[in-house]
Amino acid sequence: MATRTLFLRIDPTASEASWQLVENGQLVGPQGQGKLEDARRVARGVPVVVMVPSEEIFLDNVALPGKNRQKLRRAIPFAVEDQLIDEIEDLHFALSSHAHEGRYLVAAVEDRLMDYWDKSIVNAGIRAETLIPDVSALPHSDTQWTVLLEATRALVRTPEEIFATDIASLPVMLENLSAVHEAGEPLRITLYDCSNDDKAVLLQAATPDIQYETVEIAQGAFEVFAHAYDPRTSVNLLQGEYNRQEGWRKQLRPWYPAIALLVIWLGWQLTLAIGAYIDLRNTSKQLTVQMRVMHKRAFPSAKTPALGYERSDMEARLRELQKRQGQVAGGLQEMLVKTAPVLKNIGDITIDGMRYLNGSLDIELTMKDTSQLEELKNRLQAQTGWDVKSQASTEKGITHVRLKITSGA
């Protein structure tokens, strides 16, 4: 294997475990054994391949049409249902990442067992992206037959079959497989002996018609797995809802209604914000137009300033007028100071323009309520003591008024 990886074997109850670091097909460091959570420290920072007992899993090589993996997974139950004892609804299905001659290695395992293994691994603080039946870590080819002997069980992989069995049943099962082997050719099996006793000898004595190439494995099954494991010829059970990415989706699924409401609310708020922005932009344009009109009326002979600079231009011209006229009684500054509070406190009026000349201030405005005109004149006269005259005309419910305020200075 190209990078350092942790092989982690667990028993059906996930209470006991053994583990081994491997790199480039070689064992790295000593083998560990203990509780599942004891492997957490070694598992930190390296890919973890969890191996579960194959006796708990249905395995078969199955021809499946198509290439879409989601559709292929959905097709597995219909392809193998005649071989299953449990109800399909109670099973989790997975398939290998690659097909060999159009056939995928497929697996079926009880949902409750997958849930238990998955939660046990997560609760132990171990991050694993791969969980495989241990027998699928054996080599696979068109011609090789492989048997791995352990103390009480055996793993078997042939070009057609893949399974785990107890030692006592192994001779009978191999004899049955041998019976359907091509006639005229003796069956040859590579036998990896990890049992540390005479089980290999007994097996050969019980199956004399089979030729064995026995390989003594002193360091246990991990030594075989380190050389033989190929993700393409094994089957990762962490698919569908157990896929780590799919798992996040599963956890988020109860929150989907709340998330949908949040998205709708955010969309509505965004719509309101866009609407408000458009309104403000339109209002800004209208104010800019009004400002230009006001500038033209106030300074008809002056050059029109660049767009957006009307206010600063008018302020500059007003300051120039103040310099010319000084602070005399009845001057423009005094008239603006005294009339502004009155105009501000009269509601629903819009000032369209103003002009000052020799102590006389002309103000053009519009109002919706004509009854306000007399109130405005009375307030201006009371506030300033100046002469206030008005001209008014009404069109489409809008009253246009011109006030002429004379200071008498």
Phi, psi and omega in degrees: 000145189287330182234163179293132184224149176257121170269128184231112179260134178235155177275174183302331181270355181058024178268324178249148182211158170225151185212157183205130172280138177227151178208128180053041177077006181244148175286139180240115179076181183282158175283141179254154179207141179160209177287156182302317182294342178292340181276355185301317183296317181291330184282348185292122173085005179231154173298142182240127174250109180271133180245126182248158182298127184287343178299336183272003191229136171278130180229142177197154173265119190230137175279123179233133181278152175092175181234347179289118188293324179296317178292324178297317179297321180291338182276342184303311183304323182286334181280335186236005187301330181290342182261357186260145177266319183285161176291139182302324182296340183263007187243151173253135185242147178212161178218160182293160182286336181231150176262144176248111183054043177080004182242134178259147169279117182247154181224147174225131182216149181299137179303319184297325180287319176299317178302316183294313180298313183299313180293324179296318179295314180296316182294336177281356179080024182252128177262111181237132177259351184225132176222118188232155166294135187299329181294336181284357174274356176283158179294152180221132176206178182288341187238341189275133171250129185230135173231132176244118181265130172240189188298317186233357186215168179222145174251134185230132175219126178235177177301335184248328189245155176206122183194170173236148182209167175280160184299322184295325183274348187300312182303316181297318182293321178292323177298319179296320178292322180295328182295330181262004177289157182305129181294145177090347180245122179294142181282127178246131182234133171277120186249110175269114185261106177250015188277340180061028174209206187263022183296325179295319179296316180296321180296316180295325178291327182280343182228071186292340183277357181253135177266132183244139168252101188272132177238114178285127182246104184284330187261014173088181187298332181301329179296321177291314182299322182300322180278325195259335188300128178224116181304334182287334182253006174251180180230120178276117183285347181278072178236167179062230183291344179268350172301137187300322177289317177296329180298320176298320178297323179296318179292328181279342187305318178297340182267358183304315179300317179295320179295320179297316178298320179297318179297317179298316180297316179296321177297319178295317178297321178296320178298316178298318181296319179295318178299316179296321179296317179297317178299315180296321179295317178296318178298320179298319178296317179298317179295323178296318178297314179299322179296320179294320178296316180297320179297318181295320180289321182287325182227072186299330183269354183277155177289135180293125182286171176299151183304128180095352181251014182298315183298311181297326179292317179295320178298319179296319180291323177295320177296324178294320177296321178299321179295322182288318186267347181069200183252036182295153177298137180081007177286174184302318182298314181296319182295320178293320181297321184277327183274333185302313180299325180292315179297324181294325186273357175265119185281162174057041171235150178233126178276120183265336181177165177207155180215136179241136177203117172052053175081008180238126181247116177262127180237126176256129182212165175236147178214153180272331184249111183293338180293345180284341185298312181295321178297320179295315180298316182296319180293319179297317180294320180290325183283322189251335185076010182264167178280129181235120177241156182217153171230134184223146173217144183244133179216122180054043176079000180249128181261124176261126187234139170241118177260136175241111183252121181246125184283335181079006180285000000 
